[in-house]
Amino acid sequence: MAGRDLTYFISDLHLGAGYIADQRAHEMKVVEWLREIAPRCRRLFLLGDVIDYWYEYRYVVPKGFVRFFGQLAAMADDGIEITWFTGNHDIWIFDYLPQELGIRVIDGSLTTQIDGACFYMAHGDAIGSLKPGFRFMRWLFRNKVAQCLFSAVHPGLTIPFAHRWSSSSRKGATGKYDSYLGDDREPMVPWATQYASEHPEVNYILLGHRHILLDHEVGEQCRLIVLGDWIRHFSYAVWDGKALQLKELAE
């Protein structure tokens, strides 16, 4: 892959979200960015909540996202390594997307070496002290029995319900949970600081979920990067083998 020397990280695209006014324009903005980075992209990490809602039935998948999926497939076919971390919105990815797109899907975290640096990556919804209700929902969404019961309900009922729930949740979070809370209240900072002290080999901790842009030192040789989103920030991180930069898409 001559000329491909960059690694990209992106999170919280929320494609298909009901609260996004022009969903086609939103998808095309992502696709155009992917096309732009493709010539130099060696690896692409999608850190969760890429799609606002996704559930794979045995013989049925949700409609939409054709251009986005097509671009990922083209990049994977061209030899670009693509890794997709499931978030709390796109948790129900099973075997369809990996088989169709040729990507690796991870439910959880990954620690890996990239060009001599050590990266820890996860969506971030399991970071810090979780409220009991949210902890229960995380367990329920991963429970095989609950998944079987959910899949028995017709998609015409489950998909509209999921989109209404997402829109309601987003409306309640706006301005409250998508801004930096400060070092003493931001749950990811003390967690990352502790993790860095216990894993001194890690140079970068990359997370999504919080919809904030954050580049914060959490150890002598470790930085916490929170990737923002593609709702307000249109942001991403890029690693060139020597430095990691957090960027926003130029208008």
C-alpha positions as CSV (number, residue, x, y, z in Angstrom):
1,M,0.0,0.0,0.0
2,A,2.5,2.6,-1.2
3,G,1.7,6.1,0.0
4,R,-0.7,4.9,2.7
5,D,0.9,6.2,5.9
6,L,-2.0,7.6,8.0
7,T,-4.3,6.1,10.6
8,Y,-7.7,7.7,11.2
9,F,-10.0,7.5,14.2
10,I,-13.7,8.7,14.2
11,S,-16.7,8.2,16.4
12,D,-20.3,9.1,17.0
13,L,-21.5,9.7,13.5
14,H,-25.1,8.7,14.4
15,L,-26.1,8.1,10.8
16,G,-29.8,7.9,10.4
17,A,-30.7,9.7,13.6
18,G,-34.1,11.2,13.5
19,Y,-33.0,14.5,15.0
20,I,-30.7,15.2,12.0
21,A,-32.6,17.4,9.6
22,D,-31.1,16.2,6.3
23,Q,-29.9,12.6,6.7
24,R,-28.8,12.2,3.1
25,A,-26.6,15.3,3.3
26,H,-25.2,14.0,6.6
27,E,-24.3,10.7,5.1
28,M,-22.7,12.3,2.1
29,K,-20.6,14.5,4.3
30,V,-19.2,11.4,5.9
31,V,-18.8,9.6,2.5
32,E,-16.9,12.6,1.0
33,W,-14.6,12.7,3.9
34,L,-13.9,9.0,3.5
35,R,-13.2,9.4,-0.2
36,E,-10.8,12.3,0.7
37,I,-8.7,10.3,3.2
38,A,-8.7,7.0,1.2
39,P,-5.6,7.6,-0.8
40,R,-3.4,7.9,2.3
41,C,-5.4,5.9,4.8
42,R,-3.8,2.7,5.9
43,R,-6.1,2.0,8.9
44,L,-9.5,3.4,9.9
45,F,-11.0,2.9,13.4
46,L,-14.7,3.6,13.9
47,L,-15.2,4.0,17.7
48,G,-18.9,3.3,18.0
49,D,-22.3,4.9,17.5
50,V,-21.5,5.1,13.9
51,I,-25.2,4.3,13.1
52,D,-27.9,5.7,15.4
53,Y,-29.7,2.4,15.4
54,W,-28.9,-1.0,13.9
55,Y,-30.3,-4.4,14.5
56,E,-29.5,-7.4,12.3
57,Y,-32.4,-9.9,12.0
58,R,-31.5,-13.3,10.6
59,Y,-32.6,-12.4,7.1
60,V,-33.3,-8.7,7.4
61,V,-31.2,-5.6,8.0
62,P,-32.4,-2.0,8.3
63,K,-32.6,0.0,5.1
64,G,-30.4,2.9,4.3
65,F,-26.7,3.8,4.6
66,V,-26.0,2.4,1.1
67,R,-23.4,5.0,0.1
68,F,-21.6,4.8,3.4
69,F,-21.5,1.0,3.4
70,G,-20.4,1.1,-0.2
71,Q,-17.5,3.4,0.5
72,L,-16.3,1.3,3.4
73,A,-16.5,-1.8,1.3
74,A,-14.5,-0.1,-1.5
75,M,-11.8,0.9,1.0
76,A,-11.7,-2.5,2.6
77,D,-11.4,-4.1,-0.9
78,D,-8.5,-1.7,-1.6
79,G,-6.6,-3.1,1.4
80,I,-7.4,-0.5,4.0
81,E,-7.8,-2.1,7.5
82,I,-11.1,-1.0,9.0
83,T,-12.1,-1.7,12.6
84,W,-15.6,-0.9,14.0
85,F,-16.2,-0.8,17.7
86,T,-19.8,-1.2,18.7
87,G,-21.3,1.6,20.7
88,N,-24.5,1.8,22.8
89,H,-26.5,2.7,19.6
90,D,-25.0,0.2,17.1
91,I,-24.4,-2.6,19.5
92,W,-26.4,-5.2,17.5
93,I,-23.9,-5.8,14.7
94,F,-23.5,-9.5,14.3
95,D,-22.1,-11.1,11.1
96,Y,-23.7,-9.2,8.2
97,L,-21.5,-6.1,8.2
98,P,-18.2,-8.0,8.7
99,Q,-19.0,-10.4,5.9
100,E,-20.4,-7.8,3.5
101,L,-17.9,-5.0,4.1
102,G,-14.8,-7.0,5.1
103,I,-14.3,-5.1,8.4
104,R,-13.4,-6.2,11.9
105,V,-16.0,-5.6,14.6
106,I,-15.1,-5.3,18.3
107,D,-17.5,-5.3,21.2
108,G,-15.4,-3.9,24.0
109,S,-11.8,-2.5,23.9
110,L,-8.6,-3.0,22.0
111,T,-5.0,-2.3,22.9
112,T,-2.7,-2.4,19.9
113,Q,0.6,-1.1,18.6
114,I,0.6,1.3,15.7
115,D,3.9,2.4,14.2
116,G,5.7,1.8,17.5
117,A,3.1,3.6,19.8
118,C,0.6,1.8,22.1
119,F,-3.1,2.7,21.6
120,Y,-6.0,1.8,23.9
121,M,-9.4,2.2,22.2
122,A,-13.1,1.8,23.2
123,H,-16.4,3.4,22.5
124,G,-16.4,4.8,26.1
125,D,-19.9,4.0,27.3
126,A,-18.5,1.6,29.9
127,I,-16.0,4.1,31.3
128,G,-16.4,5.4,34.8
129,S,-19.1,4.9,37.4
130,L,-22.3,3.9,35.5
131,K,-25.7,4.7,36.8
132,P,-27.6,1.5,37.7
133,G,-30.2,2.0,35.0
134,F,-27.6,2.4,32.3
135,R,-25.6,-0.6,33.6
136,F,-28.8,-2.7,33.4
137,M,-29.5,-1.6,29.9
138,R,-26.0,-2.5,28.8
139,W,-26.5,-6.0,30.3
140,L,-30.0,-6.3,28.7
141,F,-28.8,-5.3,25.2
142,R,-26.1,-8.0,25.3
143,N,-28.3,-10.7,26.8
144,K,-29.0,-13.5,24.2
145,V,-32.5,-14.2,25.5
146,A,-33.4,-10.6,25.3
147,Q,-32.0,-10.4,21.8
148,C,-34.1,-13.4,20.7
149,L,-37.2,-11.9,22.2
150,F,-36.5,-8.5,20.5
151,S,-35.9,-10.1,17.2
152,A,-39.3,-11.8,17.4
153,V,-41.0,-8.4,17.2
154,H,-41.7,-7.1,13.7
155,P,-39.1,-4.5,12.6
156,G,-42.0,-2.1,11.7
157,L,-42.5,-1.8,15.5
158,T,-39.0,-2.0,16.9
159,I,-37.3,0.4,14.5
160,P,-39.6,3.4,14.9
161,F,-39.5,2.8,18.7
162,A,-35.7,2.8,18.7
163,H,-35.6,6.1,16.7
164,R,-38.1,7.8,19.0
165,W,-36.1,6.7,22.0
166,S,-32.8,7.9,20.5
167,S,-34.3,11.3,19.7
168,S,-35.8,11.7,23.1
169,S,-32.5,10.7,24.8
170,R,-30.5,13.1,22.6
171,K,-32.9,16.0,23.4
172,G,-32.5,15.4,27.1
173,A,-28.7,15.2,26.8
174,T,-28.1,18.3,24.7
175,G,-26.2,20.9,26.7
176,K,-26.0,18.7,29.8
177,Y,-23.9,15.7,28.8
178,D,-22.2,16.9,25.5
179,S,-20.0,19.6,27.1
180,Y,-16.8,19.2,29.1
181,L,-17.7,18.9,32.8
182,G,-14.2,19.8,34.1
183,D,-11.3,17.7,35.4
184,D,-13.0,17.0,38.7
185,R,-16.4,15.9,37.2
186,E,-15.5,14.5,33.8
187,P,-15.7,10.7,34.3
188,M,-13.3,9.8,31.6
189,V,-10.4,11.9,33.0
190,P,-9.9,10.1,36.4
191,W,-10.5,6.8,34.7
192,A,-7.9,7.4,32.1
193,T,-5.4,8.7,34.6
194,Q,-5.8,5.6,36.7
195,Y,-5.6,3.4,33.6
196,A,-2.4,5.1,32.4
197,S,-0.8,4.7,35.8
198,E,-1.6,0.9,35.7
199,H,-0.6,0.5,32.1
200,P,2.5,2.7,31.5
201,E,3.1,1.2,28.1
202,V,-0.1,2.9,26.7
203,N,0.6,6.2,24.9
204,Y,-2.9,7.1,23.8
205,I,-6.3,6.4,25.1
206,L,-9.0,7.1,22.5
207,L,-12.7,7.2,23.3
208,G,-16.0,8.3,21.9
209,H,-19.4,8.4,23.4
210,R,-19.2,11.8,25.2
211,H,-19.6,14.0,22.0
212,I,-16.8,16.3,23.3
213,L,-13.4,17.2,21.8
214,L,-10.7,16.6,24.4
215,D,-7.0,16.2,24.2
216,H,-5.8,15.8,27.8
217,E,-2.5,14.6,29.4
218,V,-3.2,11.7,31.8
219,G,0.3,10.5,32.4
220,E,3.9,11.3,31.7
221,Q,3.7,9.6,28.3
222,C,-0.1,9.2,27.8
223,R,-2.8,11.4,26.4
224,L,-6.6,10.9,26.5
225,I,-8.3,11.8,23.2
226,V,-12.1,12.0,23.1
227,L,-13.1,12.2,19.5
228,G,-16.1,14.5,19.5
229,D,-18.9,13.7,17.0
230,W,-20.3,14.3,13.6
231,I,-23.4,16.2,14.8
232,R,-21.7,19.4,16.0
233,H,-17.9,19.0,15.6
234,F,-17.4,16.9,12.5
235,S,-14.1,15.8,14.1
236,Y,-11.6,13.0,13.8
237,A,-8.0,12.1,14.9
238,V,-5.2,11.3,12.6
239,W,-1.9,9.5,13.4
240,D,1.1,9.9,11.0
241,G,3.5,7.6,12.8
242,K,5.0,10.3,15.0
243,A,2.1,12.5,16.2
244,L,-1.6,12.2,16.9
245,Q,-3.7,15.3,16.0
246,L,-7.4,15.9,16.8
247,K,-9.0,17.8,14.0
248,E,-12.3,19.2,12.8
249,L,-13.5,19.0,9.3
250,A,-12.9,22.3,7.4
251,E,-16.1,23.9,6.2
